[in-house]
Amino acid sequence: MTARPQTINALLRQRAERQPDRLAFRFLDHVGSAPPVVHELTYGGLEARVRDVAAALSQAANPGDRVLLLCPPGLDYVTSFLACLYAGLVAVPAYPPVASGRHDRIEAIARDCGPAIVLSEPPPDATDPNRLPSDLAGQVGSSLRQARWLSVRHDVTEGSGRDWQPTGSTGATLAFLQYTSGSTGMPKGVRVSHSNLLANARSTESRLSFNPDTHGVSWIPLYHDMGLLSGLVFPLFSGFPSTHLASMAFVRSPLRWLEAITRYGGVVSFAPNFAYQMCVDRIDDQARQHLDLSTWTRAVNGAEPVRVTTLDAFARTFASCGFRRSSLIPGYGLAESTLVVSTNAVGAEPVVRYVAKDELEAGRVLPPTDPAQARALVSSGRPVSGATVEIVDPSTGRRAGAGRVGEIWLRGKSVTGGYLDNPEATARAFHNTIGTGKQRYLRTGDLGAMLDGELYVTGRVDDMMIFWGRNVYPHDIEATSIDSDPALASTRCAAFSVEAAGEPSLVVIQELPRRRLDPAEHGRIAATIRRRISDEHQLAADAIVLVRPGALPTTSSGKIQRRAARARYLDGDYPPPVPIASDDDEEAARLGAPPDVTTTTGDEVMSPAATSPAHGTVTGAASRTWTPADIESQLRLLIAESAHCAVRDVSPNESFTYFGLASVQAVGIAEKLSRRLGRDVPATLAWDHPTIAAAARALATAPAESHHDSSAPPASEPIAVVGIGCRFPGADGPEEFWRLLTEARTAITPIPTDRWDNDRYYHPDPDTPGHTYARHGGFLTDVRGFDPT
């Protein structure tokens, strides 16, 4: 019997040799609103491409060097990650840069790991080997500038790695660094080895019964530990195909996730709790008629608190699609233990236990005597094989008694090697013993209890908050609040989350300065805090409370007591939050709010949109003509709805982030607006324009494409084409293109000077590398405004 591979490299080679024609990975590229473009790689094709990329990386770096992955979503991310491992390099998965976005976190990661190479997507006409993508030029620090920038698509030649041999690696070899999603100022890189990856894959395979007939579907990005393990490592280990779609595609339309499961017979898919809730909220009856979720027997729910209300709602909502409640599998895990620590068993109903809320806050798990004090705890299942879980009193370092809440401590082969170049943090988290014992444990920072062999996660030791699957440290939010206005220097702040309508809600309690401020200044200060938190953390502050100096409880050493502040807030001891404004239904009515369609999937059949650039209008749904003012009004309505404020207080001269919108909310606004206009609206609308008014003008004057969802049933009536739009070299619209044809004019012109210096790149020999032998071509105007995604 052949021994199982001891590294990811050996595992990939074995798959390619034994089943070269078997599908390994598929990526669904949702371009606009059209059906997705499908890209696929077999194991043979994957291994060949990985060799090509690894050969190119080996020429630019030495084994052990770090490679920062900033590739966009797609199969290139898969090949780039595996190529790093093949070349003996350490992969550092990160999110790709966004136009007009902040790059502080990427720079902080680069400072910590010192990458030799950055894999990204530079413009194809660049020739400088140390080039930076145009959207990063001038915005990154020295750590990124010192790295060599390479592109998988433009710097790797097909077949170049045919004779190249992978670097020798062992199970102990460092495979990648998983950066924790907490503090932006001091990120920590978790050291994950090949043996960690294989151990976690083996124990998860055993618990969830993976086999080659399993089919995975994932929208979680590969720079997230859950996305990387569930979407790449687990399928590769167990030999089953995995279908991916971009996370932005899911956020714009959660239906796409379930459509992919339907289309490809998905068996397993991991996601945070909020994703299941989004499906409940945004997929309507009509869309559900086209879904078949009967094959989805492993719907793993983790990465944030699992809510029984979400489990119940999802099972009830999608029962008509063949989905069974027993398919819901709550789980628990963290990057420091590679990923999975515990899950429910396949085919078993999720275990829910009701406990007394007041007793739980005191650290005891007891049945409720008063139904009003009952809190539902969802079990995260039993520990997977090889994982030892202990509940420890964090103050004494001894095991907590039966029925007591304590900190979750772990040991096992999945526990990683600590943090990169951070021995102090590594010792605090990974080098812990229980009582007088000698075995080392990982302190997770999570609170929980073990009852009848089931693990129940109840909270955090250090008050860390979780929003949309992200870990958010309170001190980061507090620092941003204090730094947002000079008047708040030397003040104190407390940030925490509370539950509102079943969802986590961010509350910021900010002390005012000792010098008296005009009460009229309070609204400005609160608005500034809200804007800065949105800009720096992509989070919406749902409540900002301004309190007198000294109103926040502290320890004897002066540290903020967040839990005490939270209790006072919930008890109503603090002033009410500073409102953005109050509700204003009359204003909404004046602006012509359409019937509420914001909680549907957008499957309404709409006539194709047309554009009239000369008059700055868009013809969209129900043959309505949308002027810039109309679109502006709709944006104000949608922003007011998301920001919980009055429409009259949504100024068109402010940016989207002024109102504290998280990125998920901003993308949701673009999706809702596309339904109302009957045309496709870019998901990046909030970041592409400086103000709401500018976004409205751009939409009114841009060529429109009809908004269409591939799942919508065919229309039962003829479709009238009421307009067309086009953009070609020499013609920015149908009229110009018609004149170009009828007048027999050419659109070929000398290369514009704002594209590149042709004298520098021209060479008469067409085979000269890095040069062009052409001096003319066809060019679109304002190409910098083109959004390729």
C-alpha positions in Angstrom: 0.0 0.0 0.0 1.4 3.4 -1.0 2.2 5.7 1.9 0.2 8.9 1.9 2.2 12.0 0.8 3.9 14.0 3.6 3.7 17.4 1.8 1.3 19.3 -0.3 3.8 19.1 -3.1 4.0 15.3 -3.1 0.2 15.2 -2.9 -0.2 17.4 -6.0 2.3 15.3 -8.0 0.5 12.1 -7.0 -2.9 13.5 -8.2 -1.4 14.6 -11.5 0.3 11.3 -12.1 -2.6 9.1 -11.2 -5.6 11.1 -12.4 -4.3 13.8 -14.8 -7.7 14.3 -16.6 -9.8 14.6 -13.5 -11.3 18.0 -12.8 -9.5 19.7 -9.9 -10.8 23.3 -9.8 -13.4 25.4 -11.6 -13.9 29.2 -11.4 -17.1 30.9 -12.3 -16.3 34.4 -13.5 -19.4 36.5 -13.2 -18.8 39.2 -15.7 -21.5 41.9 -15.4 -24.9 40.4 -15.2 -24.3 37.8 -17.9 -24.1 34.0 -17.2 -20.6 33.3 -15.7 -17.6 32.4 -17.8 -16.4 29.0 -16.7 -12.6 28.3 -16.3 -11.4 24.8 -15.4 -8.2 23.0 -14.5 -7.6 19.3 -14.4 -5.0 17.9 -12.1 -2.6 17.4 -15.0 -3.2 21.0 -16.2 -2.9 22.3 -12.7 0.4 20.6 -12.0 1.9 21.8 -15.3 0.8 25.4 -14.7 2.1 25.2 -11.1 5.5 24.1 -12.4 5.7 27.0 -14.9 5.0 29.5 -12.1 7.3 27.8 -9.6 10.1 27.9 -12.2 9.7 31.6 -12.7 9.6 32.2 -8.9 12.7 30.2 -8.4 14.7 32.5 -10.7 13.7 35.5 -8.6 13.9 34.2 -5.0 15.6 31.7 -2.8 13.9 28.9 -0.8 12.4 30.2 2.4 11.8 33.7 1.0 8.2 35.1 1.3 5.9 35.7 -1.6 3.0 38.1 -1.1 -0.1 37.0 -3.1 -2.2 39.9 -4.4 -3.8 38.1 -7.3 -7.4 38.7 -8.1 -9.9 35.9 -7.5 -9.6 33.0 -9.9 -7.5 30.0 -10.8 -4.3 32.1 -10.9 -4.6 32.4 -7.1 -4.7 28.6 -6.8 -1.7 28.1 -9.0 0.2 30.9 -7.4 -0.2 29.5 -3.9 0.8 25.9 -4.9 3.7 27.3 -7.0 5.1 29.0 -3.9 5.1 25.6 -2.1 6.6 23.8 -5.1 9.5 26.3 -5.2 10.1 26.1 -1.4 8.9 29.6 -0.9 6.5 30.8 1.8 3.2 31.9 0.5 1.6 35.0 2.1 -2.1 35.1 1.0 -3.6 38.6 1.1 -6.4 40.4 -0.6 -5.9 42.1 -4.0 -5.7 45.9 -3.9 -8.9 47.8 -4.8 -9.0 50.9 -6.8 -9.1 54.0 -4.6 -8.8 51.8 -1.5 -6.5 52.0 1.5 -3.4 49.8 1.5 -2.3 50.2 5.1 -3.0 46.6 6.1 -1.1 45.2 3.0 1.8 47.5 3.8 1.7 46.3 7.5 1.8 42.7 6.4 4.7 43.4 4.0 6.7 45.2 6.8 6.2 42.1 9.0 7.1 39.4 6.4 9.5 41.3 4.1 8.4 39.6 0.8 11.0 39.0 -1.9 8.3 38.8 -4.5 4.8 40.2 -4.9 2.5 38.3 -7.3 -0.1 40.7 -8.7 -1.6 41.8 -12.0 0.4 44.7 -13.4 -0.7 46.3 -16.7 0.4 44.1 -19.6 2.3 46.8 -21.4 4.7 47.5 -18.5 8.3 46.4 -19.0 10.0 47.4 -15.8 10.7 44.2 -13.8 10.1 46.1 -10.5 6.9 47.7 -11.8 3.9 48.3 -9.6 0.3 48.2 -10.7 -1.1 51.6 -11.5 -3.6 51.5 -8.7 -0.8 51.0 -6.1 1.7 53.4 -7.6 2.5 56.2 -5.1 0.4 54.6 -2.4 2.6 51.9 -0.9 5.6 52.0 1.4 9.1 50.8 1.1 8.5 47.2 2.1 6.4 46.7 -1.0 8.6 48.8 -3.2 11.6 46.7 -2.4 10.0 43.5 -3.5 10.1 42.3 -7.1 6.6 42.4 -8.7 5.7 39.6 -11.0 2.5 38.7 -12.9 1.4 35.1 -13.4 -0.3 36.0 -16.7 2.4 38.2 -18.1 5.7 36.9 -16.7 5.2 33.1 -16.9 5.7 31.3 -20.2 3.6 28.2 -20.8 5.8 25.0 -20.7 8.7 26.8 -19.1 8.6 24.5 -16.1 8.4 21.2 -17.9 11.9 20.1 -16.9 12.0 22.0 -13.6 12.1 20.0 -10.4 10.3 21.0 -7.2 12.4 22.0 -4.3 12.8 19.4 -1.6 10.3 19.9 1.3 9.3 17.9 4.4 6.3 18.0 6.6 8.1 20.5 8.9 8.7 22.9 6.0 6.9 26.2 6.4 4.2 26.4 3.7 2.5 29.7 4.3 1.8 32.6 6.6 -1.9 33.2 7.6 -2.2 36.7 8.8 -4.8 37.2 11.5 -7.6 39.6 10.6 -7.4 41.7 13.8 -5.2 44.6 14.5 -4.2 46.6 11.4 -1.2 48.1 13.2 0.5 44.9 14.4 -0.6 42.0 12.2 0.6 38.5 13.2 1.6 35.9 10.7 0.6 32.4 11.8 3.3 29.9 10.7 1.5 26.9 9.0 3.6 23.9 7.9 2.9 21.2 5.3 2.2 18.7 8.2 -0.3 21.2 9.8 -2.2 21.4 6.5 -2.3 17.6 6.0 -3.2 16.9 9.6 -6.1 19.3 9.5 -7.2 17.9 6.2 -7.0 14.3 7.4 -9.1 15.0 10.6 -11.7 17.0 8.7 -12.0 14.3 6.0 -12.6 11.8 8.7 -15.3 13.9 10.4 -17.1 15.1 7.3 -16.6 11.9 5.3 -15.0 13.5 2.3 -14.3 11.3 -0.8 -13.6 11.7 -4.5 -17.3 11.9 -5.2 -17.7 14.9 -3.0 -18.1 18.2 -4.8 -17.1 21.5 -3.1 -18.5 25.0 -3.8 -16.9 28.1 -2.3 -17.1 31.8 -2.5 -14.8 32.5 0.5 -11.6 34.2 -0.8 -8.4 32.1 -0.7 -6.6 34.7 1.5 -9.1 33.7 4.3 -8.1 30.6 6.3 -11.5 29.1 5.8 -11.5 29.8 2.1 -7.9 28.4 1.6 -8.5 25.2 3.5 -12.1 24.4 2.5 -11.7 25.5 -1.1 -8.1 24.3 -1.9 -6.4 22.1 0.6 -9.4 19.8 1.6 -10.4 19.2 -2.1 -6.7 18.5 -3.1 -6.3 16.1 -0.1 -9.5 14.1 -0.6 -9.4 14.3 -4.4 -12.7 16.0 -5.1 -13.4 18.9 -7.5 -14.0 22.3 -6.1 -16.0 25.1 -7.8 -15.2 28.7 -6.9 -16.8 32.1 -7.4 -15.6 35.5 -6.3 -16.7 36.8 -2.9 -17.9 40.0 -4.5 -20.1 38.0 -6.8 -21.7 36.4 -3.8 -22.2 39.7 -2.0 -23.9 41.2 -5.0 -26.2 38.2 -5.3 -26.2 35.4 -2.8 -28.3 33.5 -5.2 -25.2 32.8 -7.3 -23.8 30.6 -4.5 -26.9 28.4 -4.3 -27.1 28.4 -8.1 -23.6 26.9 -8.3 -24.5 24.3 -5.8 -27.6 23.4 -7.8 -25.7 23.4 -11.2 -22.8 21.3 -10.1 -24.4 19.1 -7.4 -22.4 20.7 -4.6 -22.0 18.4 -1.5 -19.9 20.6 0.8 -19.7 24.3 1.3 -18.3 26.3 4.2 -19.5 29.8 5.1 -19.9 32.2 8.1 -23.3 32.5 9.7 -24.0 35.9 8.0 -23.9 34.2 4.5 -26.8 31.9 5.4 -28.8 34.8 6.7 -28.1 36.8 3.5 -29.6 34.0 1.5 -32.7 34.0 3.7 -33.1 37.8 3.4 -32.4 38.2 -0.3 -33.6 35.1 -2.2 -37.3 35.2 -3.0 -39.9 32.6 -3.7 -39.5 32.9 -7.5 -35.8 32.3 -7.4 -36.1 29.3 -5.0 -38.3 27.5 -7.5 -35.1 27.0 -9.7 -32.9 25.7 -6.9 -32.1 22.1 -6.1 -30.1 21.8 -2.8 -30.8 18.2 -2.2 -27.1 17.2 -2.8 -25.8 19.8 -0.2 -25.4 17.5 2.8 -22.5 19.4 4.4 -23.4 23.1 4.9 -20.7 24.0 7.4 -21.4 27.2 9.4 -18.4 28.8 11.2 -16.0 31.7 11.5 -18.4 33.7 13.6 -21.1 33.0 16.3 -23.6 30.5 14.9 -27.2 31.7 15.6 -30.1 29.3 16.1 -32.4 31.8 14.5 -30.3 31.7 11.3 -30.2 27.9 11.3 -34.0 27.7 11.7 -34.7 30.3 9.1 -32.4 28.8 6.5 -33.7 25.3 7.0 -37.3 26.5 6.8 -36.8 28.8 3.8 -35.0 26.3 1.6 -36.8 23.1 2.6 -38.8 23.4 -0.7 -35.5 23.2 -2.5 -34.7 19.9 -1.0 -32.4 21.2 1.7 -32.6 19.3 5.0 -31.9 20.8 8.5 -29.6 17.9 9.2 -27.3 19.2 6.5 -26.4 22.2 8.7 -23.1 21.6 10.4 -22.0 24.2 12.9 -18.2 24.2 13.5 -15.4 26.0 15.3 -11.9 26.7 14.3 -9.1 29.3 14.0 -6.0 30.0 12.0 -3.6 29.2 14.9 -4.9 25.6 14.7 -4.8 25.6 10.9 -8.6 25.7 10.7 -11.1 23.1 11.9 -11.2 22.2 15.6 -14.7 20.8 16.0 -17.8 20.2 13.9 -21.1 18.5 14.2 -21.4 15.1 12.6 -22.7 14.6 9.1 -26.5 13.9 9.1 -27.0 14.9 12.7 -29.3 17.7 13.6 -27.5 20.8 15.1 -27.5 20.6 18.9 -29.1 23.6 20.6 -29.1 24.1 24.4 -31.0 26.9 26.3 -29.2 28.3 29.3 -29.8 31.1 31.8 -28.4 34.3 30.4 -27.5 35.8 33.8 -25.8 32.6 34.9 -23.9 32.5 31.7 -22.5 36.0 32.2 -21.3 34.8 35.6 -19.5 31.9 34.0 -22.0 29.1 34.7 -24.0 27.0 32.3 -27.3 26.3 33.9 -30.9 25.7 32.6 -33.1 28.9 32.7 -35.8 29.2 35.3 -37.2 32.3 33.6 -38.0 32.0 29.9 -37.3 35.7 29.5 -33.7 34.9 30.7 -33.1 32.0 28.3 -30.3 32.2 25.8 -29.8 29.7 23.0 -26.3 28.2 22.6 -25.5 26.3 19.4 -23.1 23.4 19.8 -20.0 23.6 17.6 -19.8 19.8 17.6 -17.2 17.5 19.0 -13.5 17.9 18.6 -12.1 16.3 15.4 -9.7 13.4 15.7 -6.2 14.5 16.8 -7.5 17.6 18.6 -7.5 17.8 22.4 -9.8 20.5 23.8 -9.6 21.7 27.4 -11.7 24.4 29.1 -9.4 26.3 31.4 -9.9 29.1 34.0 -7.8 31.9 32.3 -7.0 33.5 35.7 -5.6 30.4 37.3 -4.5 28.2 34.4 -6.3 25.2 35.8 -9.2 23.2 34.3 -12.6 24.8 34.8 -15.1 22.7 36.7 -18.0 20.9 35.1 -20.7 23.3 33.8 -18.3 26.3 34.0 -17.3 28.6 31.2 -13.5 29.0 30.6 -11.0 29.7 27.9 -10.7 27.1 25.1 -7.2 25.6 25.0 -6.0 23.2 22.3 -3.2 20.8 21.4 -2.7 18.5 18.4 -0.9 18.2 15.1 -3.0 20.9 13.6 -1.7 23.5 16.1 0.7 25.7 14.2 4.2 26.8 14.9 3.4 30.2 16.4 3.8 33.7 14.9 6.5 34.9 12.5 9.4 36.6 14.3 7.3 37.3 17.4 8.6 35.1 20.2 6.8 37.0 22.9 3.3 36.7 21.3 4.2 33.0 20.4 5.0 32.2 24.0 1.9 33.9 25.3 -0.4 32.0 22.9 1.3 28.7 22.3 3.5 27.8 25.3 0.9 27.2 28.0 0.6 24.4 30.5 -2.3 23.3 32.6 -1.5 23.3 36.3 1.8 21.4 36.8 1.6 19.6 33.5 4.3 19.7 30.8 2.2 19.5 27.6 1.9 22.7 25.8 -1.4 24.2 24.8 -2.6 26.9 22.5 -4.7 29.6 24.2 -7.4 30.5 21.7 -8.7 33.6 23.4 -12.3 32.1 23.0 -14.5 31.3 25.9 -16.6 28.2 26.0 -17.9 25.1 27.8 -17.9 21.4 27.2 -21.2 19.7 27.9 -21.8 16.0 27.1 -18.8 16.1 24.9 -20.1 19.0 22.8 -18.2 22.3 22.5 -20.2 25.5 23.0 -18.4 28.8 22.2 -19.8 31.6 24.3 -17.6 34.7 23.7 -14.1 36.2 23.8 -11.6 36.7 26.6 -10.2 39.9 25.2 -13.5 41.5 24.0 -12.7 41.0 20.3 -15.7 41.5 18.1 -16.8 39.6 15.0 -18.5 41.3 12.0 -19.2 39.6 8.7 -16.8 36.8 9.5 -14.0 39.3 10.4 -12.2 39.5 13.8 -12.2 43.2 14.9 -10.2 44.4 17.9 -11.9 47.0 20.0 -8.7 49.0 20.5 -8.3 49.5 16.8 -11.8 51.1 16.6 -11.1 53.1 19.8 -7.8 54.5 18.4 -9.6 55.5 15.2 -12.3 57.3 17.1 -9.8 59.2 19.3 -7.7 60.1 16.3 -10.6 61.3 14.2 -10.7 64.8 15.6 -8.1 67.0 17.3 -10.5 67.9 20.0 -10.6 64.2 21.1 -6.8 63.9 21.8 -6.1 62.5 25.2 -9.7 61.3 25.7 -10.8 57.7 26.2 -13.1 55.5 24.2 -14.8 52.1 24.5 -15.9 50.0 21.5 -18.0 46.8 21.8 -20.7 45.0 20.0 -24.3 44.3 21.0 -27.0 42.3 19.3 -29.6 44.2 17.4 -32.3 42.4 15.3 -30.3 39.2 15.5 -27.1 40.8 14.1 -23.9 42.2 15.7 -24.0 46.0 16.0 -21.0 48.2 16.7 -21.3 50.7 19.5 -18.7 53.4 20.3 -18.7 55.3 23.6 -16.5 58.3 23.2 -15.6 60.6 26.1 -15.7 64.3 25.3 -12.7 66.6 26.1 -12.5 68.4 29.4 -12.9 71.8 27.8 -16.5 72.5 27.1 -17.7 72.1 23.5 -20.7 73.8 21.9 -23.4 71.1 21.8 -23.7 71.9 18.1 -20.2 70.4 17.7 -21.5 67.0 18.9 -23.1 66.1 15.6 -20.0 67.0 13.6 -17.7 65.0 15.9 -20.0 61.9 15.7 -20.1 62.2 11.9 -16.3 62.4 11.7 -15.9 59.3 13.9 -18.4 57.4 11.8 -16.6 58.4 8.6 -13.2 57.5 9.9 -14.3 54.1 11.2 -15.9 53.3 7.8 -12.8 54.4 5.9 -10.3 52.6 8.0 -12.2 49.4 9.0 -14.9 49.1 6.4 -17.5 49.0 9.2 -20.5 50.9 10.1 -20.7 52.4 13.6 -24.4 51.8 14.5 -24.3 53.9 17.6 -21.9 56.7 18.6 -22.4 57.9 22.2 -20.6 61.0 23.5 -20.2 61.1 27.2 -18.7 63.4 29.8 -15.0 63.0 30.8 -14.5 60.2 33.2 -17.8 58.5 32.4 -16.1 55.3 31.2 -15.3 52.7 33.9 -11.7 51.8 34.3 -9.5 49.4 36.2 -7.2 50.6 39.0 -4.4 50.8 36.4 -6.5 53.0 34.1 -7.6 50.4 31.5 -11.0 50.7 30.0 -13.5 48.1 31.3 -15.4 47.4 28.1 -17.7 44.9 29.6 -18.8 47.3 32.3 -19.2 50.0 29.7 -21.4 47.7 27.6 -23.5 46.8 30.6 -24.1 50.5 31.4 -25.0 51.1 27.8 -27.5 48.3 27.8 -28.9 49.5 31.1 -29.5 53.0 29.7 -27.0 54.7 32.0 -25.5 56.7 29.1 -27.0 59.4 26.9 -28.7 58.2 23.7 -26.5 57.8 20.6 -25.9 60.9 18.6 -28.4 60.5 15.7 -27.4 60.9 12.1 -31.0 62.1 11.9 -34.5 60.8 12.5 -36.8 59.0 10.1 -38.5 61.0 7.4 -41.1 59.1 5.4 -42.4 62.3 3.9 -39.0 63.0 2.3 -38.9 59.5 1.0 -42.3 59.9 -0.5 -41.3 63.2 -2.1 -38.3 61.5 -3.8 -40.6 58.9 -5.2 -39.5 55.7 -3.4 -40.6 52.7 -5.5 -42.4 49.7 -4.1 -40.1 47.8 -1.7 -38.2 45.3 -3.8 -35.0 45.5 -1.8 -35.2 42.1 -0.1 -35.7 40.1 -3.3 -33.0 38.7 -5.6 -33.6 41.1 -8.4 -35.2 38.4 -10.6 -37.9 40.8 -11.9 -38.0 40.7 -15.7 -37.1 44.2 -16.9 -36.9 45.7 -20.3 -33.3 46.4 -21.5 -31.9 49.7 -20.4 -31.0 52.4 -22.9 -28.9 55.5 -22.6 -29.2 59.0 -24.1 -25.8 60.7 -23.4 -26.8 63.9 -25.0 -29.5 64.5 -22.4 -27.9 62.7 -19.5 -30.7 60.2 -18.9 -31.0 56.5 -18.5 -34.1 54.5 -19.7 -34.5 51.5 -17.3 -37.1 49.4 -15.6 -40.7 49.9 -16.7 -39.6 52.2 -19.5 -38.9 55.0 -16.9 -36.4 57.7 -17.8 -33.8 58.2 -15.1 -32.2 61.6 -14.9 -29.1 62.3 -12.7 -31.5 63.9 -10.2 -33.6 60.7 -10.2 -30.7 58.4 -9.7 -29.3 60.7 -6.9 -32.7 60.5 -5.2 -32.7 56.7 -5.3 -29.1 56.6 -3.9 -30.1 58.8 -1.1 -33.1 56.6 -0.3 -30.9 53.4 -0.3 -28.2 55.0 1.8 -30.7 56.3 4.3 -32.1 52.8 4.6 -28.7 51.2 5.2 -27.4 54.0 7.5 -30.7 54.2 9.5 -31.0 57.9 9.0 -33.4 60.4 7.4 -33.3 60.9 3.7 -33.1 64.7 4.1 -29.8 64.3 5.9 -28.1 62.3 3.1 -26.3 65.1 1.4 -25.5 64.4 -2.3 -22.2 66.2 -1.8 -20.9 63.7 0.7 -19.1 60.4 0.0 -20.7 57.0 0.7 -18.3 56.4 3.6 -19.5 59.6 5.3 -22.6 57.6 6.4 -20.6 54.8 7.9 -21.4 52.1 5.3 -19.5 48.9 5.5 -18.3 47.4 2.2 -20.9 44.7 2.2 -23.6 47.4 2.6 -22.1 49.5 -0.2 -22.1 46.6 -2.6 -25.7 45.8 -1.5 -26.7 49.4 -2.4 -25.2 49.0 -5.9 -27.2 45.7 -6.4 -30.5 47.3 -5.2 -29.9 50.3 -7.4 -29.4 48.1 -10.4 -32.8 46.5 -9.9 -34.5 49.9 -9.6 -32.8 51.2 -12.7 -33.1 48.0 -14.7 -29.5 48.1 -15.6 -26.2 46.8 -14.3 -24.5 49.1 -11.7 -20.8 48.4 -10.8 -20.3 46.8 -7.4 -17.5 49.4 -6.9 -19.8 52.4 -7.3 -19.1 53.6 -3.7 -15.4 53.7 -4.3 -15.3 54.9 -7.9 -16.8 58.4 -7.3 -16.0 61.1 -4.7 -19.6 62.0 -3.9 -23.1 60.6 -4.3 -23.9 63.3 -6.8 -20.9 62.4 -8.9 -21.9 58.7 -8.9 -25.5 59.7 -10.1 -24.1 61.8 -12.9 -21.7 59.0 -14.0 -24.6 56.5 -14.1 -26.9 58.8 -16.0 -24.3 59.5 -18.7 -22.6 56.1 -19.0 -23.7 53.5 -21.6 -26.2 51.2 -19.9 -26.5 47.5 -19.9 -29.7 45.8 -18.9 -29.7 44.1 -15.6 -30.4 40.4 -16.0 -30.1 37.4 -13.7 -29.5 34.1 -15.4 -31.8 32.4 -13.0 -34.8 34.4 -14.0 -37.5 32.6 -16.0 -38.0 33.6 -19.6 -40.3 36.4 -20.2 -43.8 35.5 -21.5 -44.0 38.5 -23.8 -41.9 39.9 -26.6 -39.0 42.2 -25.6 -38.7 45.5 -27.3 -35.2 46.8 -27.8 -35.5 50.5 -27.0 -31.9 51.5 -27.3 -28.3 50.3 -27.8 -24.9 51.4 -26.5 -21.4 50.9 -27.8 -17.8 52.1 -27.4 -15.2 51.6 -30.1 -11.9 53.4 -31.1 -13.0 56.6 -32.8 -16.6 56.2 -31.6 -18.1 56.7 -28.1 -21.6 55.9 -29.1 -23.9 54.5 -31.9 -24.2 57.8 -33.7 -20.5 58.4 -33.9 -19.9 54.8 -35.0 -22.5 55.1 -37.7 -20.8 58.3 -39.0 -17.5 56.5 -38.9 -18.9 53.8 -41.2 -20.9 56.0 -43.5 -18.0 58.5 -44.0 -15.5 55.7 -44.5 -13.1 57.2 -41.9 -10.4 55.2 -40.1 -10.2 54.9 -36.4 -6.5 54.0 -36.5 -4.4 56.8 -35.1 -0.8 57.4 -33.9 -0.3 56.0 -30.4 -1.5 58.7 -28.0 1.3 60.2 -25.8 -0.8 59.6 -22.7 -0.6 55.8 -23.3 3.1 55.3 -23.5 6.3 56.8 -25.0 6.4 55.1 -28.3 9.8 56.4 -29.2 11.0 54.5 -26.1 9.3 51.2 -26.9 9.3 51.1 -30.7 11.7 48.8 -32.5 11.4 47.8 -36.2 12.3 44.2 -35.4 9.0 42.5 -34.3 11.0 39.8 -32.3 12.7 42.3 -30.0 11.6 41.5 -26.5 9.8 44.2 -24.5 9.2 46.4 -27.6 6.5 47.0 -30.3 7.0 47.4 -34.0 3.8 49.4 -34.4 3.4 53.1 -34.3 -0.4 53.2 -34.8 -3.4 51.5 -33.4 -7.1 51.8 -32.4 -7.6 53.5 -29.0 -10.6 54.1 -26.7 -10.9 57.5 -25.2 -10.7 57.8 -21.4 -9.4 54.3 -21.0 -8.4 55.0 -17.4 -12.1 55.2 -16.5 -12.6 51.6 -17.8 -13.5 49.0 -15.1 -12.3 45.6 -16.4 -14.1 43.7 -13.7 
